[in-house]
Amino acid sequence: MNQAIHFPDREIWDEEKQAVCFPVLVHGMQLTCAISKDVLLERFGGTQAMDVFCENRWDLEEEASDLIRDQQEDDQGWVWIS
């Protein structure tokens, strides 16, 4: 794993966005990563988005790392896993 990218265990459920959001530190600067409930459940199954996220955390963090390295942030500076 790239040591310049660090994922603290501080994921939250965002009711308005219907997504699990989780912070990432990239060279000391904080970004926000997110995956929508629909995408999460479609990809991994299950019914509870937070539980599914926690069960698949390592894969999702690796995917988010790839998106960050490819500079795939949106206009708000968020990285959305699709």
CYANA upper distance limits for C-alpha pairs under 8 A (distance plus 0.5 A):
  1 MET  CA      5 ILE  CA      8.33
  4 ALA  CA     25 LEU  CA      8.12
  4 ALA  CA     26 VAL  CA      6.12
  4 ALA  CA     27 HIS  CA      5.46
  4 ALA  CA     28 GLY  CA      8.17
  5 ILE  CA     24 VAL  CA      7.32
  5 ILE  CA     25 LEU  CA      6.13
  5 ILE  CA     26 VAL  CA      5.14
  5 ILE  CA     27 HIS  CA      7.07
  5 ILE  CA     65 SER  CA      7.53
  6 HIS  CA     24 VAL  CA      6.18
  6 HIS  CA     25 LEU  CA      5.58
  6 HIS  CA     26 VAL  CA      7.13
  7 PHE  CA     22 PHE  CA      8.29
  7 PHE  CA     23 PRO  CA      6.85
  7 PHE  CA     24 VAL  CA      5.16
  7 PHE  CA     25 LEU  CA      6.90
  7 PHE  CA     61 GLU  CA      7.80
  8 PRO  CA     23 PRO  CA      7.15
  8 PRO  CA     24 VAL  CA      7.17
  8 PRO  CA     25 LEU  CA      8.45
  9 ASP  CA     22 PHE  CA      8.31
 10 ARG  CA     22 PHE  CA      6.61
 10 ARG  CA     23 PRO  CA      7.26
 11 GLU  CA     20 VAL  CA      7.16
 11 GLU  CA     21 CYS  CA      6.09
 11 GLU  CA     22 PHE  CA      4.73
 11 GLU  CA     23 PRO  CA      7.44
 12 ILE  CA     20 VAL  CA      6.23
 12 ILE  CA     21 CYS  CA      5.90
 12 ILE  CA     22 PHE  CA      6.90
 12 ILE  CA     50 MET  CA      8.40
 13 TRP  CA     18 GLN  CA      7.83
 13 TRP  CA     19 ALA  CA      6.53
 13 TRP  CA     20 VAL  CA      5.21
 13 TRP  CA     21 CYS  CA      6.79
 13 TRP  CA     50 MET  CA      7.47
 14 ASP  CA     18 GLN  CA      6.15
 14 ASP  CA     19 ALA  CA      5.93
 14 ASP  CA     20 VAL  CA      6.64
 14 ASP  CA     21 CYS  CA      7.18
 15 GLU  CA     19 ALA  CA      7.48
 17 LYS  CA     36 SER  CA      7.91
 18 GLN  CA     36 SER  CA      6.40
 18 GLN  CA     37 LYS  CA      6.34
 19 ALA  CA     34 ALA  CA      6.81
 19 ALA  CA     35 ILE  CA      5.93
 19 ALA  CA     36 SER  CA      4.45
 19 ALA  CA     37 LYS  CA      5.58
 19 ALA  CA     49 ALA  CA      8.45
 20 VAL  CA     34 ALA  CA      6.04
 20 VAL  CA     35 ILE  CA      6.05
 20 VAL  CA     36 SER  CA      6.80
 20 VAL  CA     37 LYS  CA      7.41
 20 VAL  CA     49 ALA  CA      7.63
 20 VAL  CA     50 MET  CA      7.23
 20 VAL  CA     53 PHE  CA      7.99
 21 CYS  CA     32 THR  CA      7.20
 21 CYS  CA     33 CYS  CA      6.17
 21 CYS  CA     34 ALA  CA      4.75
 21 CYS  CA     35 ILE  CA      7.21
 22 PHE  CA     32 THR  CA      6.30
 22 PHE  CA     33 CYS  CA      5.75
 22 PHE  CA     34 ALA  CA      6.65
 23 PRO  CA     30 GLN  CA      7.11
 23 PRO  CA     31 LEU  CA      6.37
 23 PRO  CA     32 THR  CA      5.09
 23 PRO  CA     33 CYS  CA      6.50
 24 VAL  CA     30 GLN  CA      6.12
 24 VAL  CA     31 LEU  CA      5.81
 24 VAL  CA     32 THR  CA      6.54
 24 VAL  CA     33 CYS  CA      7.42
 25 LEU  CA     29 MET  CA      5.76
 25 LEU  CA     30 GLN  CA      5.01
 25 LEU  CA     31 LEU  CA      6.81
 26 VAL  CA     30 GLN  CA      6.76
 26 VAL  CA     31 LEU  CA      7.72
 31 LEU  CA     77 GLY  CA      7.22
 31 LEU  CA     78 TRP  CA      6.89
 31 LEU  CA     79 VAL  CA      8.17
 32 THR  CA     77 GLY  CA      7.84
 32 THR  CA     78 TRP  CA      5.59
 32 THR  CA     79 VAL  CA      6.80
 33 CYS  CA     64 ALA  CA      7.53
 33 CYS  CA     78 TRP  CA      6.17
 33 CYS  CA     79 VAL  CA      5.04
 33 CYS  CA     80 TRP  CA      6.27
 33 CYS  CA     81 ILE  CA      7.96
 34 ALA  CA     78 TRP  CA      7.85
 34 ALA  CA     79 VAL  CA      6.78
 34 ALA  CA     80 TRP  CA      5.43
 34 ALA  CA     81 ILE  CA      6.71
 35 ILE  CA     39 VAL  CA      7.18
 35 ILE  CA     40 LEU  CA      6.90
 35 ILE  CA     80 TRP  CA      6.22
 35 ILE  CA     81 ILE  CA      5.57
 35 ILE  CA     82 SER  CA      7.25
 36 SER  CA     40 LEU  CA      6.60
 36 SER  CA     81 ILE  CA      8.40
 36 SER  CA     82 SER  CA      8.44
 37 LYS  CA     41 LEU  CA      6.53
 37 LYS  CA     49 ALA  CA      6.19
 38 ASP  CA     42 GLU  CA      6.44
 39 VAL  CA     43 ARG  CA      6.54
 39 VAL  CA     82 SER  CA      6.85
 40 LEU  CA     44 PHE  CA      6.57
 40 LEU  CA     45 GLY  CA      8.00
 40 LEU  CA     49 ALA  CA      7.26
 40 LEU  CA     52 VAL  CA      7.81
 40 LEU  CA     53 PHE  CA      7.76
 41 LEU  CA     45 GLY  CA      5.09
 41 LEU  CA     46 GLY  CA      6.39
 41 LEU  CA     47 THR  CA      7.24
 41 LEU  CA     49 ALA  CA      7.23
 41 LEU  CA     52 VAL  CA      7.85
 44 PHE  CA     52 VAL  CA      7.53
 45 GLY  CA     52 VAL  CA      8.10
 46 GLY  CA     52 VAL  CA      6.93
 47 THR  CA     52 VAL  CA      8.21
 48 GLN  CA     52 VAL  CA      6.70
 49 ALA  CA     53 PHE  CA      6.52
 50 MET  CA     54 CYS  CA      6.70
 51 ASP  CA     55 GLU  CA      6.71
 52 VAL  CA     56 ASN  CA      6.77
 53 PHE  CA     57 ARG  CA      6.06
 53 PHE  CA     60 LEU  CA      8.34
 56 ASN  CA     60 LEU  CA      6.78
 57 ARG  CA     61 GLU  CA      6.47
 58 TRP  CA     62 GLU  CA      6.67
 59 ASP  CA     63 GLU  CA      6.73
 60 LEU  CA     64 ALA  CA      6.55
 60 LEU  CA     81 ILE  CA      8.34
 61 GLU  CA     65 SER  CA      6.55
 62 GLU  CA     66 ASP  CA      6.90
 63 GLU  CA     67 LEU  CA      6.90
 63 GLU  CA     81 ILE  CA      7.92
 64 ALA  CA     68 ILE  CA      6.62
 64 ALA  CA     79 VAL  CA      7.60
 64 ALA  CA     80 TRP  CA      8.39
 64 ALA  CA     81 ILE  CA      7.10
 65 SER  CA     69 ARG  CA      6.67
 66 ASP  CA     70 ASP  CA      6.71
 67 LEU  CA     71 GLN  CA      6.63
 67 LEU  CA     72 GLN  CA      5.78
 67 LEU  CA     73 GLU  CA      8.26
 67 LEU  CA     79 VAL  CA      7.60
 68 ILE  CA     72 GLN  CA      6.40
 68 ILE  CA     73 GLU  CA      7.54
 68 ILE  CA     79 VAL  CA      7.60
 72 GLN  CA     79 VAL  CA      6.81
 73 GLU  CA     77 GLY  CA      5.53
 73 GLU  CA     78 TRP  CA      5.60
 73 GLU  CA     79 VAL  CA      5.15
 73 GLU  CA     80 TRP  CA      7.93
 74 ASP  CA     78 TRP  CA      5.86
 74 ASP  CA     79 VAL  CA      6.85
 74 ASP  CA     80 TRP  CA      8.21
